[in-house]
């Protein structure tokens, strides 16, 4: 853990706090690369290129001994005016400049180090330093190369300047274990020259490919950087040729000078600009902007690639379920009946998480259990099936939540007693636990077991992190008390009774439906009013043994081909479903062969939510994802646990058949 105190620009602080993509920029190019005010103008233009791709720029430098991770317009202006008065800061110089409370411009090496400490993984520059010609005598090797060998940051550049010994530079990087990746080329570029004639260690064709490579590099925990070598655009090739010729002349002139170390590069750059009458500066600016574009694209793709999981905030509990042996038994009132009692693992949030984890989705659960043996058992069982339980709080003096339910002989719930006092710890801890979890997630799912104020806070945190939120209503009273927090949420999943209760809260009592109204008719009626009054984008309404309805607000229409589908599941009767596109804002999913004697229905609704979410995270449109949610709910009916242990990633690869238009 580093001890430095950074001064973050407000936009950078917010982006890092919410996990949004950030690209680092060096400051030496501002202080030593061009005169004021051209330096400030160019710096702002480069930052704007990055912002135009939805990514936050962070120009890194040191002002009066304070490390700036991103600069405000005023700080950038100050830095630009200081220009060459700033110290050039590599790893070696950092302590001195901070101790002296001096101003410092970070080199490639210095920027890499500080970006890494700040949690920024993509850095854009013009070109990297390298092994200087004659290094076998002078030992002049840029600190950029050693930093690349020890700091895991992706550096987007136009290769190394041709004034360097490029073969030795590439050999040095190979020794350091640094991947040199040609971006859209097999060859390593030489700054103003698209190709040095030497091959890169590998190549990628797109920003998405580059992001995948970087993601794997970081995931492996490798300590080295990655060089993403991006050739200068072809539009500037003619100008670049002139600059290259001037570069060679400047190098020849250098041999007659008694210059060494840090004096070499400034002399060469100044002489090249003189010889090209300023054309080198234009080409340099174009090159940096092109690198900024690629760096922003890679950072955005890396952000999308790694935010593929979900964070679920909700309950986890021990379920104690009793079911009569007699299928015709309606339950027990003031007496007892013969049956079976089972202890399983449940809780709405945990059930959703288990369904998703079994389907192969990455999911983190934020919840609470007691500091008792049941809590230990619940945590171990959840972790063993792939749920990340690092966000679960274990409260030493509390009881683990329990759900004691009585079913009728058909497996439908008659009633239950819940002991969920431990959930107050979710209310206490979600505010601090959720933001870090959102950084690596692309979906937030909440259940209604929390206090409405906590639900509201969690939804705001999801919105700030640009993560869509879904909500499971749990029960009629919990659905009603949560209504005030749900304005504008992405998706709410109630059953029909919960939908009616929500509708009554937001719009008052509604006239009773006609005697011939089907559950689908009721869902459309109450759902339409709820969408309008509550301002949610979608409702996924469970209609029990009849099926489900997907309703959407006018701003996000749905589209599904009307058809019948059969989805097989090994060892179980197939799911038979009729999908009806009723309008641009309504799709019905009608069960054609309802299960008459389910083992249990208690987990079906949670599996509808979990299965839909897992399929959605796999890239399926919501209309298709619901079909797989229905399949998971169907499997739950045949299990004596809330979630069928038969679920696996293969379920999301099941192909519906046969398909016939209705």
N, C-alpha and C positions, 0 to 999 in steps of 0.2 A: 504494500500500500504506500503510495507516494505521499509526501508531507507538504507538497507545494499548495499554496492557495492561489487559485485561478480567479481572474476577473472575466466572467462570461458575458458576452453581449446578450441582451435580453432574448433575441430570437434564437440564439444558439442554446442558451440555458433551457428555454422551453422545449426546443426540439430534442435535446438530449434527455430531458426529464420524461418526455412522452415517447421516447424511442424512435422518433422520426429520423430520416436519413440526413446526415451532415457530411460535408466535404471540407477538408482542411486546405488552406492556401498558405504558401510561404510569404514572408514579408521582405526578404532580401531583394526580390525583383522590384519592389516598390522603392526601397531606400537606395539601392545601388544599381538598379537596372535601367532607370530612365529618370530624366529631370522632372522637377515639379513645374507645372501642375499635371503634366502628362501622366505621371506615375499614379496620382490619385484618380484621375479620370479612367485610366485603364483598369485599376483595381476595382473600381465600382462597376465597370462594364463586365469584367470577369465574374464578379459576384452575381450580377444580374443574369448572366448566362446560366449559372447554377440555379438561381431561384426560378427561372423560367421552366425548369424541369421538376418543380415541386420539392426541391432539395435546399437545405439551408447551408450557406457558405460560412466558413469560420476562418477568417484571416488571422494568423497567429503571429504575435510579436510581443515585445516587452517595452513597456512605458514606465519610466521611473522605478524600475525594479519590480514591476508587477507583470506577471504573464497574462496577456490578453488572449483569450480563446474566442475569437471573433471580435471585431471592432465596430463601435458605433460610427456613424458618419463623422462625428467630431473627432474621435480618436484616429480615424483613418486620415483625416485632414492634417492633424498634428503630426502623425507619423510621416506623411508625405513631405511636409515642410522640413522635417528634420533631415531626411535624406541620408547622405553619406555620414552625417554626424553620429548615426546609430552604429553601434558595434555589430559586426557580423557574428552571429551566435550559433555555434555547433554544440554538440554534447560537451566538449571540453570547456567551453566558455560560459556555460550557463550559470554556474555558481558564482563566478566573478561578477558578471553583469547584475545578478540579483543582489549580491552583497553590496555592490557599489551604488545600488539604486539608480542604475544607468538605463539608457534606452538601447534596445537590441533588436536587430532584424534577424529572424531565424532563417538559416540555410535549409537545404533539403534535409540534412541529418537532424538539425535542431527541431525542425517542424515535425518530422516523423516522431521523434521522442515525445514532444509535448502533445501531439495529437493522440498518440497511444495512451499517454497518461490521462488524457481527457475523455477517452472512450470513443475516439473517432478513428474509423478503420480505412477510410479512403482519403487520399491526399493527391492534389493536382499541382503540378509544377511544369516548367518549360522543359528542362532536361536535367538529367542527373549528372553529378560529377563522376570522375572515373580515374583510371590510371593515366598519368601524364606521360607523354613521350619522353624517353630517356629515364624512366623511373628506375631502371636497373642501376643507375648511378645516383639519381637524386632521391630515390625512395618517395617520390611525390605521388601519393595515392589519396584520393579524396575520402574524407570521413563519411561521405554519403554511402560508400560501399560497405564499410564496416557497420554502419547503422542498419543498412538493409539486411545484414547478416544477423542482427540481434533484435529487431523490432518488427512485430507483426502488423504492418500497415501496407495496404495496396497503394503503390505510387504510380499514378498515370502521368506519363511523360512522353516526349518525342525522342526517346533514346538518350544518347550521350553526344555531346558536341564533337565534331570531327577533328577539333584541335587535340583531342585526346587519343590515346592508344586504345582503340576500340577492341582489337583482339585480346589484349591483356585485360581490359575491363571486363569482358565477358568471361574470361578464364577466372578472374578473381571472384565474380559473382557465382560462378559454378562451384568454386571451392567453398564459398560461404553458404551454399545450399539455397540460393535465391532463384526461384523460378523467373525466367525472363520470357514474357508472354507477348508474342506479336499480335497486335490487335488488327485483325483483317489483313494480316500479312505474315509470311513465313520468315521474313527477314527483319533484323534489328535495325531500326532507323538511326540516322546520325544527325539528329536535330533538324537542320535545314535541308537535309538530303533524305528522301523517303526510304532509301535502303543503303545500308553500309556494305552490302554484299555478303554479310555474315548472317547465318541463320540464328533465329531465336531458339530457345530450348523447346518451345511449343507455341501454338497459335490458337486463337479463338476467332470466331466469325462475327460475334455480336456481343452487345452489352450483357445480354442474358447469359450467354456462355461464359463470359468473363466473371459474372457474379457467381455462377455455380462453381467455377474453379476457386475463386476467393473464399467462398463459403466452406468448401471442403478443406482448404488450406487452414482456415481459422478453426474449423471444427476439430481437426487433427491435433490442435494445440502446438503447431509448429511455431518456433520463435522467430522465424525469418520473415522478411517482407516479401512482397510480390511486385515485380516490375511489369506494368502494363504499358508496352511500348507502342505508341500510337503515331503513325507517320504523319508528317505535315500534309495538309490537304493539297490535292493536285492543282487546285486553282492558284496556289502560290508557288508552284514548282519553278516557274521561270524566274521569279524574284529570288527564290532560294538558290538557284544556280549562281546568280551574281554574288550572293552573300557567301556561297561556298568558295568561289574564286578569291574573294577578298579575305576569307578566313585563311586560305593557304598562303596568301601573300603576307598576312600579319604574322603567321607562324614563322615564316622565313625571316622576317624582320626581328622577331623575338630572339632568334639565335645570336643576334649581334648585341643584345642588351644583357645587362647583368641583373636580371630580375629572377626572383624565385619565390616559392610558396604562394602566399595570398596576393602577391603583386602581379602574378602572371595573368590570371583571368581578367581582372579589370583592364589591364593594358590591351589585351587582345580584343575585348568587347568594344572598347573605345576606338581602337584603330579600325576595326571592322566597320563601325558606324561611320567613321570618317571616309573610308574608301568607298562605301556604298551610298554616301550622301543621304543617310537616314533610312535607306531602304531596309536595312537589317532590322531596324526597330519595328517597322510595319510588319515584316514577316514574323518577327518574334511575337508581337501582339496577336496576330492571327493564329499562330501556333498555340499560344497559351489558351486562347478562347476555344479552340478546337479540343484541346485537352480537357478544358472545363466542361464542355458538353459531354464528352465521353465519361469523365469522372462522375458527373451528375447522373447520367444514365445508369452506370454501374452501381452507384450507391442506391438509387431507386430500385433497381432490380434486386439487389442484395436485401434491401428492406422487404420487398414483396416475397422473395424466396424464403426468408427465414421467419416471416410472420405467417406461418401456415397452421398454427395450432389454435386452441381455444383455451380460455380461462373461464372456469365455472365457479361462481360464488353461490353457495347454498348449503343445504343440510346434508349431513351423513349420520346414519343411525343404525342401530341393530333392530331388525324387523323380527317380531315374534308373531307369526301368522297361524291362526287356527281355522281349520276347515272341516265341516261335518262330513262323515262318510256317505251319508244319504244325499244323492244328487238333488232330491226334491226338498231338502230341508231349507227353510228360509232363515235359519239362524236360531239363536237361543235367547229367550226372554224369560227371566226369573227361573231358569232351569238349566240343565246341562244336556249336552248331546254327545254321542260318540263321534270321534273324529281324530284328526292328526294335527299336531302342533310342530311347527318348524321354526328354527332360528336361522335367519339369513342376514345378509348385509344390505342396507338400504339407505334411505334418505334421498330426497328428490335430486339434489345436486350431485350426490354420489352416483345415483342410478344413471343419470344423464352422462356423467363422466365415464362410468364403466362401459356403457353402450358404445360411446365414441372410442374409448381405448381398445375395446375388443375389435372394432372395425379398422383399427390401425391409425386413428387420429392421435395427434399429440395433444394432451389435455392436462392442465394444471387445475387442481381443486383447491379453493380457498374455503375453509370451513373450520369447525371446532369439535373436539371430542373431550371427554373427561380424562383425568389422570388415573384411570382405573384399568383393570384387565380387559374390559370390553373395548376401551379406547385403543389399547395396544393391539388387540386382535383386529380391530377395524382398520387401523393404519397399515398393518402388515398385509392384510388381505387386499386392500386397495392398491398398495404399491406393487404387489405381486402380479397384478394384471395390467400394469403399465400406467396407472394414474400417478402423476406427479403430486405427492402430498406434502411437498416442502412448504406450502402455504397453509397447512392445517395447524391450528393452534391447539395444543394439549393443555387443558386447564387442570391444575393439580387437584384442586378441592371441589371439582364438579363431577356430576354423573354424565356418562356418555348418553347421548340421545337414544331413546327407544320408541318404537312404534309397535303397539300391541293391537293387532287387527283381528277381527272376526269376519270370516267369509260365509256366504251361504253355500249350499251344496253345489251350485253352478260355478263358484269361484268369484262371484261378485262381492264387493265389500259391503258388509252390513253396518259396521261401525268400528271405531278404534279409539284407543287412548294413547296420547303422545306425551312424552316427557322430553321437552326440548329446551329446558332452561339454559343449557350450555351454549345455545346459539347466540346468547348475548355477547359472547366472546368474538363472534364474527362481526357483530356491530362495532365492537371496540377496535378490532385489528384490521378490518378490510381496508380502511382508509390508507394505511401505510403499506399493506401487503400487495394491494392491487396494482398500483402504478408500475412497479418493476415487472410484474407478470405480464402486463399489457404490452411491454416493449417487444416481446417475442410472440405475440398473439394477433390473429386476424379476426377473432370473434370473441365477444363477451356474452356469457349466458348467466342469467341471474334467476334464482327462484325466490318465491315470495315469503320464505321463512324469516327474512331479515326485517328489521324495522324500516318503515317507509323512508325515513330520513337517510338511512344508510343506502337504500336502493337508489335514491335520488343522487347521493354523492357518487356512488359507483357509476351510474349512468353518465354523470358529468365527466368523470375521469376517463370513461370510455370514449366520449365525444372528443375530449381534449387530445386523446391518443389516436384519433381517427379510426377507432375500432367500432364496427357496428355491434349493437346490443340486441339480444333476444331475451325474452322473459317468459318463465313458466309460472303460471298462476297458483298452482298447488291445491288450493281449496277455495270454496266460496267466500268465507270470511277474510282469508288472506288476500284474495283477489280484490275484494272491495276496499280493504284498507290501503292497498298499494296504488290505487287508481291515480292519485294525485302526482305520483312520481313518474308516470309512464308517457307523458306528453312527447310525441315525436320519435318514440322508440322504433327500431327497425322491424321487429316481429314480436307479437304476443301469442302464446299458445294456451288458450283456455279449453276446457270442455264446454259442452253446451250450457250446463247449469252455471258455470263460472262466467260465461259470456253474458248470460241473461242478467246476472248480478252486477257485472261491470256496466252493462248498458243502463241499468236502473240508476246507478250512481251518477253517470255522466249525463243522462237524458231524462231521468224520472221514469215512473212506471209506464209501461207500454201496453196498449190494448192486447188482449190475449189473441193468439193466432187462431185461425179457423180450425175446425175439427179435422179437416183433411190435410192440414199442413204437415209435411214431413220434417224430420230433423234437419234436412238440408235447407228446406224453406225457412225454418226458424233461424238457422245459422246465418243465412243470407240477410234475413230481416234484421235481427239484432246486431249482426256484424256490420251491416251498412251504416246503422246509426252510430255504432261505437267508433268506426273508422272516422266518421265525420266529426264527432264530438271530442274524441280523445286525441285525434291527430296522429295516431300510429300509422305506420306504412303498410304493415301486413298483419293479418290474423290467420293463424292456423288453428282451426276449430276441430276438436275431436268430437265425433258424433257416436262414440261407442261402437256397438256391433254393426252400425250402419256405414261407418267410414269416416271421412274427414272432408273439410272444406277449406280451401285457401282463398282468402279474400284480400284484395289489394286496393290501396288508395288510388285516386286518379293520377297521381304523379308517378306511379310505378306499376303499370299494367302487367298482367301475366299472360303467358301464351303456352298452351299445351294442346297437342293433337288429341281430339276425341277418339278414344280407342278402348278396346278391352285388352288387358294384359294378364299373363300368367307368369308368376315368378316362382321357380322351384327353389326349395331349400331342403337339402339332403336330410332324410329321416323324418320329415314333417309333411303334412298336406301342403300343396302349393298355395300361394296367395293368388286369388283371382280378383281382379280389380277392373272396374269400369271407370275410365277417366273421362269426364265431361267438361268441356270448355263452355261454360254457361254465358260468359261475357268476357270483355277485355279485363275485367276485374274480379272474376270468379272462376275457380276450377273446383269441381267436385270429384272426390275419389270414393266411389261406391263399392263396398265389399259385396261380391257376388256370391260368396259361400261363407257366411259368418260361422265362426266356431261356436257350436251349441253348448259344448261342455268343456270350457277352458279349465286348466289346472288352477290358474289365478289370473286376475285382470289388474292387479295392483301396480305392476310395472309397465303396462302397455303404453300409457300416456307418456311416461318418462322416456321410453324407447322410441316413441314417435318423434319426440324432440331430439334425442341424442342421435338417432339414425339420420334424420333430416339434416342436422348440423354437420355430421361427419361427411355425408355425401356432398353437402354444400362446400365444405372445405376442400373436397377433392376437385372442385371446379364445376360441379353440375349446376345448372340453373335451378332455382328454387322449386320450380314446377316439377322437375324430374327428381330432385332430392326428396320431395315428400313421398314419392313412390317407395323409395328405399327406407324412409322412416316408417311407412306402413308395413314393410316387410319385417323390420325389426320388432315392431309392436306385435305383429302376427306371431313371430317366434316366441315372444314373451308369454303368450297365452298358453303355451305348452310346457312351460318351465315352472318348477316349484321355487324359483328365485325370481327376483324382480327383473333381472336381465338374463336372457338365455345364454348359457355358456357355449352354445353352438355358434354364436356370432363370431366372425373372423373377418379380416380384410377381404377375403374372397366374396363375401356377401355383396360388396359394392361393385363386384365384377359380374354379378348375375345378369344375364341378358333376358329381358322380358320376351315371352313367346307364348302362343302365337300373337301376332298383332293384327287386329282387324278394325277398320274404320267403322264407327257407329253411324 
